[in-house]
Amino acid sequence: MSLDSHMSNPDEPTKNNHAGSAATKATPTIDVEKPTLGLGFGVSVITRRWKREDLLKRGSLITRGLALLFSFLSFIIMASNKHGGWNFDDYEEYRYLLAIAILSTLYTGGQALRHLNCIWKGKQIFGQRISALVDFLADQMMAYLLISSTSSAISLTNRMREVGDDSFTDSSAAAICMSFFAFLSLALTAMVSGFKFSTQSYI
């Protein structure tokens, strides 16, 4: 009877082996030391992106603050440039430099306040895409105006220094230098704005 029972179930060991191997294949092995690229990888990418955006915001705020400082100094120096019987108001190039310095002071001051408010409160006054486009265009335009006024004032100051060098031309040169530094700061700001604008998704 024991022989018949063994002969009647010849496939039982095979079935058990197949079931055991299937269970072994179905159970995934987890390597704790080497986790797979899943949720952790996605979180890491998002974290790096947030850090990059935060760095760009702070860098843009710093360059705008520098542009505000240099524009204001250029405005103050040129507005008070009345030495040795000379007056800046007698020269169109200096009036142009003063007007652009005032415009740049107002623009960079307003932009610095807007970006500072965005960093503190985490909210944009306009949409993110619109803000990136406005910053990109306005920064370039303001930088162009600054370098244009600086170039015209340089040529006039060089001609005046050929005749004589005094405190009036020295003050003019100082105002021109501040305006040029404001241009460099806004040029860096425009590069940051251009990068932020290029990374926007419009899908």
Secondary structure as UniProt FT lines:
FT   HELIX           2..8
FT   TURN            10..11
FT   HELIX           12..26
FT   HELIX           39..79
FT   TURN            84..85
FT   HELIX           88..90
FT   HELIX           92..121
FT   HELIX           128..163
FT   HELIX           167..198
//
